[in-house]
Amino acid sequence: MKEGILLLSHGSRRAEANQEIIDISELIKARDPRGQYQVAFMSNGSPDIGAGIEKLAAAGMERIIVMPLFLVTGNHITLDIPSELEIHKERWPEIQFRMAQHLAGHPGLVDIVLERIQACSVV
């Protein structure tokens, strides 16, 4: 089954912030070169979620996993993304859509936070 991953970020009016997401996606692709990845933004960035899904669908993906690059369980996680996915499920009924869990609660985040604090504490 051809599987694509939509790396979904909030998006920012600052182009350099959106570029950071693109840079992160390149690091992810480098670790998984066989993966079919597409970046998208909920707002203030391009492509938006619909255009990102359309690119993966046009590439023949039979399953699309949406990976929300969000830290907390806000409206985008609970309402907006699921609503968008319902629209696209109707448009492409032959494609399986799955939403991965966002980043909140992942134990690796604790390590990252402590590492960043420790970096500031080093004399």
BELBEL-V818720 format. One record per pair of residues at least 6 apart in sequence whose ideal C-beta (glycine too) atoms are under 8 Angstrom apart, sorted by the first residue. I is the first residue (numbers start at 0). J is the second residue. Records with the same first field share a line. If there is no record, write none. Layout:
# BELBEL-V818720
I=J + J
This chain:
# BELBEL-V818720
0=61 + 62
1=35 + 58 + 59 + 60 + 61 + 62
2=34 + 35 + 60 + 61 + 62 + 63 + 64
3=35 + 36 + 37 + 55 + 58 + 60 + 62 + 63 + 64
4=34 + 35 + 36 + 37 + 63 + 64 + 65 + 66
5=36 + 37 + 38 + 39 + 48 + 51 + 52 + 55 + 63 + 64 + 65 + 66
6=20 + 23 + 24 + 27 + 36 + 37 + 38 + 39 + 66 + 68
7=38 + 39 + 40 + 41 + 48 + 51 + 65 + 66 + 67 + 68 + 69 + 80
8=17 + 20 + 38 + 39 + 40 + 41 + 44 + 68 + 69
9=40 + 41 + 42 + 43 + 69 + 75
10=17 + 40 + 41 + 42 + 43 + 44
11=17 + 43 + 44
12=43
17=40 + 43 + 44
20=38 + 40 + 44 + 68
21=38
23=68
24=36 + 38
27=34 + 36
28=34 + 36
35=55 + 58 + 60
37=46 + 51 + 54 + 55
38=46 + 51
39=46 + 47 + 48 + 50 + 51 + 52
40=46 + 47 + 48
41=47 + 48 + 75 + 79 + 80
46=54
48=65 + 80 + 83
49=83 + 86 + 87
52=63 + 87 + 91
55=63
56=63 + 91 + 94
60=94
61=93 + 94 + 95
62=94 + 95 + 96 + 97
63=94 + 95 + 96 + 97
64=97 + 98 + 99
65=80 + 84 + 96 + 97 + 98 + 99
66=99
67=75 + 76 + 80 + 98 + 99 + 101 + 102
68=101 + 102
69=75 + 76 + 101 + 102 + 103
70=101 + 102 + 103 + 108
71=101 + 103
72=101 + 103
76=101
80=98
81=98
84=96 + 98
87=94 + 96
88=94 + 96
102=108
